[in-house]
Amino acid sequence: MVLRFDARDVSGFKLLFSLAIMYGLMSFVVHSVIYTKFIKPLGIDAPLDRFSEARAVEHVRVLSHDIGNRQEGRPGLREAAEYIKAQLERMKERAGSNIRIEIEENVVSGSFAMLFLGHGISFDYRNLTNILMRISSIDSKHSDPSVLVNAHFDTTLGSPGAADCGSCVASLLEIARIIIDSGWVPPRPIILLFNGAEESFLLGANGFMRTHKWRDSIGAFINVEATGTGGLDVVCQSGPGSWPSYVYAQSAVYPMANSAAQDIFPVIPGDTDYRMFSQDYGSIPGLDIIFLFGGYHYHASSDTVDRLLPGSMQARGDNLYSMVKAFAESSKLKNDHERESLGDAHDYNDEQAVFFDYLTWFMIFYSRRIALMLHSIPIAIFLIMPFLLRMMNYGLYCCFVTLYDFVKGMILHATGIMLAIIFPVIFSILRLLFSSYGMNWFANPYLAFLMFTPISLIGLLIPRTVFRVLPLSQDVSILKTSKEALSDEARFWGAFGFYALLTLAYLLAGFTGGFLTFFASASMLLAWISFYLSINFCGHQSVRSTVFYVIPLIPCLTHSVYFGGALVQFFIEKIGMMGSLPPPYGFYIPDIAIAATVGIATGWSLGPLISICGNWLARSSILQFLLHLGVIAWALSSQFFPYSTDAPKRVILQHSFLTADANQIVDSSYDVAVVDSNSILFLLKHAPEVAKELHIGPEFSFETANMSSQRTFMAIFPVPFLLSRSLKFPAKIDSILKQYTHFPYLHTNNLPMLSRDGSRRVYLELSLGSLEEVWVAILNITGPLSNWSFADNKLSSPETAEGGPPSYICRLTGASHENWTFWLEASNSEDLRVDVAVLDQILVDETKKLKALFPAWADVVAYSSYLSTYIF
């Protein structure tokens, strides 16, 4: 077949390749910004009044490598607390006489209930350790409003926690050192909270907010977190009110914040200590600042010091020190009593502001009051424009007809945007119909862009291809203008109206991400003026005039690539731990989600161009080329394995022991689960040594396998709701009997108490036996439960798993050498059933051997779970 191109085809391809080069350069710049490649880390010999990434990294190395094992129940957590305290004591020794340093080791206990990821959970905790440092002037008072900076030093199961959150702790230690060594005397006290129990569902912050004497003095806080090994350190939450984000905008050296993140963050499964400070136990103004990228290693064994992205901690440290100084020097810093007395009259009660950074170079900030006016301008321009263009010469009727054509242009542009999302989704489904596994792009994110961007662009161009000339309602003979010119005008103003309408919709819905569409509509106005002026000397049907349209859009398009590219990369890195949904649809969900996200990013980044550039790009030859490009990328992607050591597959290996009493093991099994769409069969197919160890033959299938129930994984509640088709394999009992002599056991420690109304109270005692490294003990209570001794005698919301009866969940966290005593109250004489799951981090030799057989591209979280059931 011979392809024949006319002159317009050639011009179209020239424009397409020019745009590809332009977007390639934008992507290069954006990638450098996202991964902080433009920031030069300071060395170990940096000036003492400067934050040094090299000095901070040495703390990370000690915490994650030399100490390690900083999980609740393991000795490394205590060693980390002692290391932090020792570092603070050394700083105190060299502090000047005009500064007061107070260091505390604060042991917290408590009980409360909360809704986490939509699940009601109660918590009872004891003997958890926080380390605090308060830096103030020599004449300060304890009631003076203070600035709190929080970071946690514990880590999750199986992870060294270099980034999450050794990097956070190291940043705080370096900040403390700068304050003391620089001689700066804070005008308001600075409190550094080194929190020992965040991964155990925010318990350390809860203990501080419920019990500590300094809690009421806090006027602002900064919570430092990590969901990856570095990159952008983004303000994901701020409030209440706009003051915290305003301080950030004024002080950040490398601003990395946009208010749209606060619209997105609530839908992401997870939470941070920000919740305890700003929502659940106080309305303290504050910021939640999080490392977003390098998420492949989040909560993984690969979260090591060598994985930290260079420049990330330097940017965080410079920002953090500047923010601490800004908050401490702000006249709006008020303690709890002062905030209450000011009430609604104070800025704390302002609605959320609109703000965004431009490639971390600078930041734009404006209040919601200004946004109400500013974001209404584009839609007003859209509605007024037909009258400005036609009223003077053609009358009112022509104005309304022109507006009607503009609305048609808006509908066509909206259709293109929707097709830009729908086409990649359809493409991803078709691809999976011919593939035995999905997520080929996971370890190589560029594949997602190669596969889905061309197909998304086809969707954008389809309306322009179908309607080469817009079906106009205006009378061409009266206006004495060509149909092509009127069509381009209607398409442009239709696209402009689309972004103007979205801007207004964002505003009315109460979201703060409307700056994205406002920026697009404002840039399109400048581009239209440039295009209109260029027509006079380039002509309407000229590629040169199109270039004049593109140039003013470059700043906006670059920001769209920045925001859209960061969003796609973030989701790709995190989707490997988002859970495995049941078949048949669960297999398709990750690919559909990424295809849709790439489609949204493509529509966002290319949409403003299409109204004018589509005149050259909407050619059948170009659409065929894009389709071929997508198919080639499809074929190429099939040659790539989804996982690598840099992008591992998440695997849960639970060695389950079913106990009958304190000395007897009834059954033992390996329960294996994965947390993405490629099932355990995929894992076993590509891990033959594991399959051999588990005695799995070639005929193995889900139909012949033993399935694990959600209750089996109760020790990691609520994670079981993210798992499907988990498998159970037999395991030996002998080894654990050599490891331990006593196992968890629940029994009554007093006679039950009966009430006149028929209710009864059962007094219970839970012994954790001789287990050595207990992470948590879970109680799952079903039956006529009406009250209990946990959470201030308030029941949490009931849970239902796999169609079973409603149950109440309580997590017990803390020192395992003491027994837990509590009572349960039943409303009648029916039985109360208590299922107990205790997670121990000690593995028997057989489990260690099995874990070691998994391939390097699999990150395995392995632990032992002791399960037992009791009826009272």
N, C-alpha and C positions, 0 to 999 in steps of 0.2 A: 504494500500500500504506500502510495506516494502522498505525502502531506503537502498541500498547497497553501501558502500564506500570502495574503494580500498586504498592502502597505500598512493597513490598520492593525493587522495581526503582528507584524514586525514591531510596530510602535508599542503595541500592548505588551509584547514580550520584553522589550527594552525597559518599559516602565516596571513590569513585574520583577525583573532581575535587579533593577535599581532599588526598588522597595525592599527586596530580599537582602541586598547588601546593607541598606540603611537599618533594617531591623536586626540584621546580624551584628552590626556595630553597637546598636542599642543594647542587645542582649549581652554582648561582651562587657559593656560598661556596667549593666545591671548585675551580672554575675559577680563582677569584682566588688560591687557595693554590698550585695547580699552576704558575701563571704568575707567581708572586711579586709580585702586584699590591698586596699589603698591606705590602710592604717599601719604605721610602723610601730611595732612594740618596743618599749624602752627596755634596756638591758639591766642587768643586776647592779651596775654601777651608775644608774641614773641618779640625778639630783634627789636629795632626800625629801624635797618638797613636791616631788612629782610622783604620780602613781607609776609603778613599774610592773609590767606584765611578767617579766622574768622573776622578780621577787615573789609575786603572787603564785606563779606556777610552782615554785619550790614548796609552798604550803600544800598545793594540790597534790604534788608528788608524795609528800609525807602522808597525807590523809588517805589517798587512794591506793598507794603502792606499799609504802613502808608499814602503815597501820592496816589498812584494808578492812574488809568485813565489818562495816559500820552499820549493820542491821540490828534492829531491836532484838535483844536476847543473845547477842554475840559479844565477846570481849572487846572487839575493835571499837564498838560504840563508846565504851567507857574510856578507852585509850585516846580516842579522838577528843572527848571532852577534856581530858587531862592535858592534852597537847595544846588545845585552844586556850585553856586557862593559864598554862605556863607561858605561852606567848604574850598574853595580856599582862601577866605579872611582870614580865621583863620590860614591857613598855612603860608600865607604871613606875618602875624603878628609875627611869631616866626622864620622867615628866618634870616640867618646870614647876617652880613654887607657886605660880599664879594659876595653876590648873588643878582641878580636883578629879581624881580617878577613883571610881568605885567599881569593884569586881565582885560578882556574886555567882555562886553555884546554886541554882534554884531547883529544888526537887518538887515536882508537881504531881498531884493526884486529883481525880475528879470523875464525874459521870455526866453524860448528856446524850441527847438524841438529835439527829439531823437527817435531812433528805439528801442523799448523795447519788448522783446519776439517776435520779428518779426512784431510788430505793430507800425505804425507811430503815435506818440502822441506829441502834443505841450503842453507846461506848462506855466502858468502865476501865479506867487506867490508874496506874499507881507507880510511884517512884521513877518517873521519867525526868531526865536531867536537861535543864537549860543553863547556858552560861551567859551572863550579862556583863556588859561594861557600860558605865555611865561616865561621860566626859563633860565636865562643866567648869565654869569659872569658880574661883575660890569662894566667892560670896553668893553663889546661887542658892536657891531654896528648892526643896523637893516638890513644891507645888508649881514651880516655874514650868511653863509649857515647853515640851521637849520634842525632839525629832527621833523617831524610832526607825532603825534599819534592821530588817530581819532576814536571816538566811538559815537554812537547816543543814545540820552536819550528819544526819542519818541518811541511809540510802536503802533502796528497795532490794528485794530478794535477788541474789546472784549478781549484783552489780557493784563494781568498785566505786562508782559514784564520783568520778573525776569531775565531770561537768555538773551532774545533778547529785549533790550540789556542793561538791568540794570547791568548784570554781567560785561559788557564791560566798562561801566561808572565807576563802583566800582573799577575795575582794574586800570583805569587811576587815580582815586583819590588816591588809595593806592600807585601808582608809584610816583605821585607828593609828597605825604607825605614822602616816602623813600628818594627821592632826597633832600628834605629840611631837614629832621631830621638826615640823615646820614652825612651831611656836604659836600657831593660830589658837586663840582662846575663843571658843564658841560663845556667842552672846546668849544663846539658849542651850540647855543641855542636849547632848547627843547620846542616845541609848542604842547600843549594839546588842541585838538579841541573837545569840547562836542557839538555834532551836534544835533540840534533840529528838523530835518525834513529829516530822511532817509526813513522811511516807506511811505512817500508821494512822492516816486520816486526820491530819492537822491537830494532833493531840497536844503537841508542845505549845503551839500558839494558843490553843484553848486554855491550857493550864495557866499561861501567863495572863491572859485577859480576864480570867475568872478569879485569880488569887493574888497577883503581884501588886505591891504597894505603889509601883510607878505607873500603873496602867492609866490612872485618871489624869496624869500629867501630860500624856501624849497629845501633841497638837497636830502632828502629821506623821505619816509613816511611808517607808519605801520597802516593798517586799521584793526580794531578788530571787529569781528562779531560773530553771533551765529545763527545756524539753529537747535539748540537743546539745551538741558539743561547741556551739558558738554561733557565729554569723550575727545577723541583726539581733540586737538586744531591745526588743520592742515593748512599748507600753501597751499591754493588752487590756488592762482595766485601770480606770482612774475614777476618783470621786470619793464621797458624794460631792456634787457640785463641780465647778470648773476650775477652782483655784489650784488644785494639785497639777493639772495638766498645763495651766498657765505658768506655774513656776518651772515646770519642765521645759516648756517652750522658751522661756527666758534664759534658762541656765545651761541646757544640755550642749556639750561641746560637739557631739555628733548626734543630732536629733534623729531618733528612730521611733516615730510614733505616728499613728493616724487613728482618728476616731472611729473609722470603719472597723477596726479590730475589735472594738467593744460591741459592735453589732454581730460579729462572727463568733467571738469567744464563748458565749453561752451555749452554742450548739456543739462545741467540742467536748468530748467526754473527758472530764478531769476537773480538778479544782486546786486552789492554792491557799496559802495562809492569808492572802488578801481577804478572803471571805470572813475569817475570824475577826480581823481588825476593823473592817469597814461595813460588815453586814450583820453577822450573827451576834457579836458581843460588843458592838460599838459602832458608832457612825463617824469614825475617825477619817479625815480626809487623807487620801493616800494614793500610791501608784503601785501597780503590779508589773514588774519589768522582767521579761523572760527571754532567754536565748531560744531562738526559734528553729535554727537549722542544725544540720548534723543529727537529725532525728532518728536516723537508722540505729544510733547507739543509745538512744534514750531508754532507760530501764533495761539495759543489756549488759552482758559481761564484757562487751567491747567498749564500755564507757571508761576508757583509760586516759591517762594524762597525755599520751602521745597522739590522741585523737582530737585534742583541743585545737580549734581553728585559730591560727596565729592572728593577732590583732584584735580578736573579739574581747578578751579580758582587758586589753588596753583601752578600748573604746568604752567598755562598761565602767572601768575604774575612773577614767577622766570624767565621764558623765556623772557618776555617783558622787564623787567628791564635790563637783560643782553644784549638784542638787542639794546635798547636805548643807553646804554653806548658804545656798539661797533660801532654803526652808528655815534654817536657824536665824537668818537675818530678816525674815519677813515679819512685818507688823501684823499680819493676819494669823500668825501662829497663836492658837488659843488652847488652853487645857479644856478638859471635859466640862468643868463647871462654867467656864467663860462661854463656851459654845452653847450650852443650854440657856444661859441667861440672855444671849443675843438672839436666839431663836431664828425666826424667819427673816429678821432684819440683816442677817449677815450673809456674806457671799457664799458660805458653805451650802446654802440652799438654792443657789443658782442651778439652772438646768445644765446638762452636759453641753460643753462647747464643741465647736467643729475645729479640727486641727489635722494637719498632715505635714510630713516632712517631704522634701524633694531630694531624693537620693542621698539622704543624710547630710546634704550640704547646708540646708537652712530649713526653717519650719514656719508654716503659716498657721496662725491661730486667730479665731474670732468667735465671739459669744453666740449663743443661740439666738439672742435678740437681733444681732446683726444678720445672722443666717436667715431669719424669717424675712428680712427685707431683701438680702442679697440673692437668696435662692429663688425668690419669686420673680426676679427680673427676667430670666430667660423665657418663662412662659408668657410673661407680659409682652416681650418683644415678638414672640411667635404670633400672638393674637393681634398685635398692632401692625405688624409688618405688611399684611395685605392692603391695609388702608393707606400706609405711607407710600406704597408702590403704585397704587391704582386710583386712589380717591381724587387726586388733583386733576387727572386727565380723563378718567373713564367712569367715574360715578360709583355710587354705593353698591349697586348690583354686581358690578365687576369685582369689587372688593370681596364680597361674600363668595363669589365663584372662585376667586383666587385662593381664599382660605380653604374652600372645599378641596381644591387641588393640592394644597399643602397637606391637608389631612390624609389625602390619598397617598402622598409621598411618605407621610409618617407611618401609615399602615404597611406600606411596602418595605420600609426600613425595618420596622418591628418584625415583619415576617422574615426578613433576611437574618436578623439577629437570632430569632427562634430556630431557623433552619441551621444556623451556624452551630447551634447546640445539639439539635436533633440529629443531624447527619453524622457527626462523630459517634454519637450513641448507637445509632443503627449500625454503623461500620464496626464498632467494637463488638456488638452482639454477633454479627455475621462472622467476624474473625474467630470468636470463641466456638462457634458451631463446627469449625474445622480444626479445632485445637484441643488437645487433651489437658492443657493447663493454661491458666491466665497469668496476668501481671508480668508479662515479659519485659515491660518497661521499668519494673520496680528497681532493679539494680542499675539501670541505664535510663535515667529520666528523659534524655534527649530523644529516645525512641518514641515516647508519648507525643512529643512535639512533632516529630517527623511523620508519625502515623495520622494524627488527628488534625493538625493545623491545615494541611492542604484540603482535607475533606470539609473542615469548618469554613474555609474560604470559599469553597464551592457553594455551600449553603448561603453564605453572604451574597454571592453573585447571582444566584438563581433568579430572584425577583427582577433584577436588572436584565438578565438574559431573556426571561419570558416577556417582560414588558420593555422592549427596546426603546419605545417611545411611550411615555406615561399617557394613559387615556385621559385627555384633558377635558375639562368642562369650560375652559376659557375659549373665547372666539379668537382664533389666530388672525383672522382677517381684520378684526377691529384693532387688535394690539399691534399688528404689523411686525410681529416677531416670529422667528422660526419655531416649529414645534420642538425641535431639539433644545433650543435655548430655554423655552418655557418648561420643558420636561426637567432639564437640569436644575432650573430654579425651584421647581416644586419638590424635586428629590432632595435638594440641599435643605430647604426650609422644613421639609418633612422630617429629615434626619435631625435637624436642629430641634424641632418640636418634640421629637422622641426623647432626646436627652433632657430637654427642658421639663417635660412631663415627669420623667423619672426623678429629676431633682426635686420637683414639688411633691411627688409621692413619698420620697424619702423623708422630706421635711414633715409632712402631715402624719406619717406613721410614727414619728418620734425618734427615728434613727438619725445617726450623725455621720453617715457615710455619703451624704449627698454631694460632698465636695468633688467626688469622682466625676459625676455627670455634669456638675456645674463647671468644672475645669474644662471638660470636653466641649460644652456648649459655648463657653466664653472663647475658647481657642478657635472654634469653628467660625465665629463671627469675624475674628481677625483674618482667618484664612479666606473667607468669602470676600472681604474687602480687598485683600491682596489679589485674589483671582479676578475680581471684577475690574480692578485697575489694569491688570495685565492683559485683559481682553483687547483693550484699545490698541496695543502695539504687537500683540502676539496672535490675536484672533481667538474666537471661541473654541473652535475645533483644533486646538493646538496642544501638543504635549508640553510645550513651554509654559502655557498658562496653567496647566495642571501642576507643574512643578512649583509655580508661584503659590498655588493652593496648599501644597504639601509643606513647604518650608515653615510657615508660621505654626503649623501643627506639631512640629518636631518636639518641642518641650512637653506638650501634652501627651503625645504618643510615647515618648520616653518614660514618662511617669506611669502611663498605662501598662507598658511592658514591665516596669519595676513592680507595680502592684500585682498585676496578673501573673507574672513569672514567679514572684515570691509565693503567691497563693498556690499555684500548681506544684511548685517544689515542696512546699510545706505539706500538702496533702499526700503527695507521693511518698515522702519519707515517713509519714505517720500511718498510712493506710495498712501497713504491714502489721499493725497491732490494734486495728479497729474491731476485730472480731470476725468470726466465721458464721455467716447466716446459714440456715438450713437449706438444703437443695429443694427444688432445682434452681431457684432464683439466686441463692447466695453465691453461686459460682460466678455470676455475671456482675454482681454489685460493684466490686472495686474497679473493674474496667469501665463500666458505665459511669461511675462517679468521676474517674479521671478524665474520660472522654468529654463529659459534660463540663468539667472545670476548664479543660483546655479550650472547649468551644466558647465558654464565657469569656475567657481571657483573650481569645482571638477576636471575638465580636467587639470586645472593649477596646482592643488595641488597633483594630483595622476599621471598625465601624465608621469613625468620623471621616475616613478617606473615601468610602465607597460611593457617596453621592456624586462626586466629581470623577474620581479615578475609575469608578466602575464603567464609565463611558469607554475606557480603553481595555479594561480587564475582563469585562463580560463578553468574551469571545468564545465561541465553541472550541477553538483550538486551544485556548488557555485552560478552559474547563477540562478538556481531555488530558492535557498535560498534568494538571493538578491531580486528576483521578489516577493517572498512571503513577505519579509520584507517591500517592497514598498507598496504592497497591504494592509498589516496590518496597515501601517502608514496612508494609504488612508482611510481605515475604521475608524481608530482612529480619524483622523482629522474631520470627519463628525460629531463627537460628540462635537466639540469645536465651540463656538460662535466667530465670527470674531473680535468682539470689546470688550473693557473693559474700566473701568475708567482710566486705565493706557495707553490704546491705543484706544482713542475715534474715532468715526465716525464723519467726518466733515459735518456740516449742515449749510446752509445759509437760514436765515429767514428774508425776506424783507417785511416790511409793506409798500405797495405802495399806494401813494395818487396821483390821477390824478387831476391836478388843471386847472381851466379855466382862472382865473385872480388872482389878489392878495388876494381876499377874498372868493373864491368859490372852494369847493372840489366837483368834478364831480363823482368820483368813488374811492373806497378803496378796496384793496385786500391784501391777504397774498400770497407772491410768495416764494415757497420753493424749494430749490435745494440741491443736494448732490454732492460731488466732488470725488467720487470713483465709482467702477463698480456696487456695490449693490444699486439698484435704490430706489426711494422714496417709491415704493410699499413695498419693504423689510423693510424700516424704519417704515412705518405706520403699517405694520403687527406686528412688535415687539414693537410698542409704541401705545397701544390701547387707552390710555388717550388722546393722541394727535389726533388720528383718531376720537375719540368721540367729541372732542372740535371742530374739523373741519367738523363735521356732515358727516363722511364718513361711508358708509355701507359696508357689506361684498361683494357686487357685484361690488365694485369700481374697475376700471381698467383704463389704459391709453387711451383706446378707448372712454371711457365715460367722461374723465376728461378734464378740461380746461388747455391748455398748456400755459406756459409763454414763451414769445419770448426773444431773446437775448437783444433786445432794452429795455425790462423791467428792466434788470439788468445793464443798462448803467452806473449807479453811481459807479460801481466797475470795470469799463473797465480797462484792457482787460480780467478780470476773466471770463466774460460770454462765451468766446471761449472755456473754459474748462468745460462748463456745457452742459448737454443734458437732454431732457425730464423733465424739471422743470415744476412744477404744480402751478396753480393759484386757490385760494380759496377766496370766498367773505368775506369781513370784514366790520365792522361798521364804520360810518363816524363821529358819534356824539362826541366821545372822543377827537378827534384832534381839533375840533372847540372850545372845552373848554381849550385846551392846548395853542393854538396859535390864534391870531386874523388876522395875515397877513402871506401870503405864497409867495414863490419865484415868481417873475414876471419880464418878459423881455419886454422892450418897447423902442421906438425910443426917443432919447433926442435931436434930431436936424433934420433939413430937409435933405433929401438925396442929395448928390452931383452928378451931371451928367457930364460926360466927352464927348468930341467930338467923341471919338472912340466908343461910345455906352455903355461904362462901367458906373456903378453907385456905389457910396459909401454910405452905410447905417450906421448911427451912433446909437449905442444901449447902453442901460443901464440895468444892471441886479441887481435887488433888491432881497435879500435873505429873505425878510419879517422879521418876529419876531422869526425865528428859533434860537435856543440857542446854539447848539453844532454841528456846521457844520464841517464835515470832508472834503468835497470837493464838487465843483459844476462842472458838465461836460456839455460841449457844443458839440452837434453832428450836423454838418452843411452839408446839401446836397444842390445840385443845382449848378449853374454856378459860383462857388466861384473862384476868380482869385487872391485875396490877402486879407490880414487881418492885424490888428495892433499887433498881437502876434508874438513872436519868431523872432524878428528883421525883420518883414514883409516877412517871408518865410513860405510857406505852408508846413505842414508835409505830409508824404506819405498818400494817401487816403486809407480808409478802406472800406471793403464790408462785410456786415453781412446778412446772410440768403438770399442771392441772390438779395439784395436790391441795390440801386444806390450807387456809390462811395460817401463816406462822410469823413469829416475832424473832428478830435477829438481834443479838447482842455480841459485841466484840470485847474480849477481855485482854488488855495489853499491860505488860509490866513484869516485874520480877517473878520468876517462876518457882522460886524456892518456898514461897508462901502459898498456902491454900486460899482459894477464893470462897468467901461465904456470902450468901444472898438468900432471899426468899422470893417465892412465887405465889401469887394468889389466884385461885380458881373460883369462878362464880358459882360452880355447882360441884357435884360429886363425880362428874366424869373425869376420866384420866387426863393428866397432863403428860405429854410426851416431850422429852428433851433429847435432841440429837446434839452430840458434842463432837467438834472437830478441833484437834490441836495440831498446829503446824510446827514441826521441829526441823531445824536446818541441818541437823546431822544426818548423813547418808551412810548406809551400810556399804560394804565393799562391792557387793553385786550391783548396787545402784550406781556407784561411782564408775564401775566398769562399763555399764550400759550407757551412761552419759558420755563417756569418753569415745564411744563408738560412733556417735553422731558426727556427720561431716562438718567441716569448718564453716560451711555456709548456713549452718543451723545454730541459732543461739538458744541454748536449753536452760530453762529455769527448773532446777530439780530440788525437791524437798520431800520430807516424810510427813504424812498426815495420819493421825490416829483418830479413828472414828468409833463412836459407841452410841448406843441408844438406851434411854431409861424411861420407865413409866412410873408416875407417882399419882 
